[in-house]
Amino acid sequence: MDNFSYFAQSAFPLVWIVVPAVGAFLRARHATSPRERLDIWQRWWAIGAFGCGSLWMTVAFLAFPDVMATAIGFDRTPFMFEIAFANLALAVMGFRAASASARELLTIGLGGAMFLWGAVIGHVHQWFAGGDHSPGNTGGVLVTDILIPAVMIILAVRARRLAPTSRPAAEITA
């Protein structure tokens, strides 16, 4: 594999960070309040980064398993089918997050983090212990696997802080 091809394959996952970030930035310039700006960022990130990025991985693992096996530096295994459906679950959560409450957003971000940050540990282990420098094991995939759920969690925490405070249910019934 030549250097350009390796770089392109390694950097491709960054599309799922760059496109939603640019879209949110451009759209949020016209926001009239911090809450509206945050809502814009949450929707762009949920749909673009989390939802579309995970849906792409689902399609890639199901439709092009040999290409994905080569990209991650492994032989094709039945485990790749499981990875496809784990990514489908993340995609569904990402699309759901587009209209979720702050509490749901936090839960969705944490759920995604458990899978993706676990994947990061696996990637790094294979990188150092197994010498796997394949473009789908190092590079952009590490950045996206770390940042997509981290930003989702940060946005959710920020949304909870901006949300109007409400009384607990016990006080409302009184």
C-alpha positions in Angstrom: 0.0 0.0 0.0 1.5 3.4 -1.0 1.7 6.3 1.5 -1.3 8.2 0.0 -3.6 5.2 0.1 -2.6 4.4 3.7 -3.1 8.0 4.7 -6.5 8.3 3.0 -7.8 5.0 4.6 -6.4 6.0 8.0 -7.9 9.5 7.9 -11.3 8.7 6.4 -13.0 8.1 9.8 -12.3 11.8 10.6 -15.0 12.7 8.1 -17.5 11.7 10.9 -16.0 14.4 13.1 -15.2 17.1 10.6 -18.5 17.3 8.7 -20.7 17.5 11.8 -18.4 20.0 13.5 -18.3 22.3 10.4 -22.0 22.0 9.9 -22.8 22.8 13.5 -20.3 25.6 13.6 -21.8 27.2 10.5 -25.4 26.7 11.6 -24.8 27.8 15.2 -23.3 31.2 14.1 -26.9 32.3 13.6 -28.2 31.1 17.0 -29.7 33.7 19.3 -29.0 32.0 22.6 -26.5 29.6 24.2 -29.3 27.0 24.5 -30.1 27.2 20.8 -26.4 26.9 19.9 -26.1 23.9 22.2 -29.2 22.3 20.6 -27.7 22.8 17.1 -24.4 21.2 18.2 -26.2 18.2 19.8 -28.3 17.5 16.8 -25.4 17.8 14.3 -23.2 15.6 16.5 -25.9 13.0 17.3 -27.0 12.6 13.7 -23.7 13.2 11.8 -21.0 11.9 14.0 -22.7 9.3 16.1 -25.6 8.2 13.9 -24.2 8.4 10.3 -20.7 7.4 11.4 -22.0 4.3 13.1 -24.4 3.5 10.2 -21.5 3.7 7.8 -19.5 1.2 9.9 -22.6 -1.1 9.9 -22.8 -1.0 6.1 -19.1 -1.3 5.7 -18.8 -4.4 7.9 -21.9 -6.1 6.3 -21.4 -5.2 2.7 -17.6 -5.2 2.4 -16.3 -7.6 5.1 -13.2 -8.5 3.2 -12.2 -4.9 2.7 -12.9 -4.2 6.4 -10.9 -7.2 7.5 -7.9 -5.9 5.5 -8.4 -2.4 6.8 -8.3 -3.5 10.4 -5.5 -6.0 9.9 -7.3 -9.2 10.7 -8.7 -12.2 8.8 -12.4 -12.2 8.1 -14.2 -13.7 11.1 -17.9 -14.1 12.2 -17.1 -11.5 14.9 -17.2 -8.8 12.2 -21.0 -9.5 11.9 -21.3 -8.7 15.6 -19.3 -5.5 15.2 -21.7 -4.5 12.4 -24.7 -4.9 14.6 -23.0 -3.2 17.6 -22.5 -0.2 15.3 -26.1 -0.4 14.2 -27.1 -0.1 17.8 -24.9 3.0 18.1 -26.5 4.4 14.9 -30.0 4.0 16.4 -28.9 5.6 19.6 -27.3 8.5 17.6 -30.4 9.1 15.6 -32.5 8.9 18.8 -30.2 11.4 20.4 -31.3 14.1 17.9 -34.4 14.7 19.9 -33.5 13.2 23.3 -33.6 14.9 26.7 -30.4 15.9 28.4 -30.6 12.9 30.6 -31.1 10.5 27.6 -28.2 12.2 25.8 -25.9 11.5 28.7 -27.0 7.8 28.8 -26.6 7.5 25.0 -23.1 9.1 25.2 -22.1 6.8 28.0 -23.5 3.7 26.2 -21.5 4.6 23.1 -18.4 5.3 25.2 -18.5 1.8 26.7 -18.3 0.2 23.2 -16.0 2.7 21.5 -13.6 3.3 24.3 -13.3 -0.5 24.7 -12.6 -0.6 21.0 -9.8 2.0 21.5 -8.2 -0.3 24.2 -8.3 -3.2 21.7 -6.9 -1.0 18.9 -4.0 0.2 21.0 -3.3 -3.3 22.3 -3.2 -4.7 18.8 -1.0 -1.7 17.8 1.6 -2.3 20.4 1.3 -6.0 21.3 0.6 -7.2 17.8 2.3 -4.6 15.7 -1.0 -3.9 13.8 -0.5 -0.6 12.0 -3.3 -1.2 9.5 -5.2 2.0 8.6 -8.4 0.7 10.2 -6.6 0.0 13.5 -4.6 3.2 14.1 -5.0 6.8 13.1 -8.4 8.3 12.5 -10.4 5.5 14.0 -8.7 6.1 17.4 -9.6 9.8 17.2 -13.2 9.1 16.3 -13.7 6.3 18.8 -12.5 8.6 21.6 -14.0 11.9 20.5 -17.5 11.0 19.3 -18.8 9.7 22.7 -16.7 12.2 24.6 -18.2 15.2 22.8 -21.7 13.6 23.2 -21.1 13.3 26.9 -19.8 16.9 27.2 -22.7 18.3 25.3 -25.2 16.3 27.4 -23.6 17.6 30.7 -23.7 21.1 29.3 -27.4 20.7 28.4 -28.3 19.4 31.9 -26.6 22.5 33.3 -28.6 24.8 31.0 -31.9 23.0 31.5 -34.4 24.8 33.7 -34.5 23.4 37.2 -37.7 21.6 38.1 -39.0 20.4 41.3 -38.8 16.7 42.2 -41.9 14.6 41.5 -42.7 14.2 45.2 -43.1 18.0 45.6 -45.3 18.3 42.5 -48.0 15.9 43.9 -48.3 17.8 47.2 
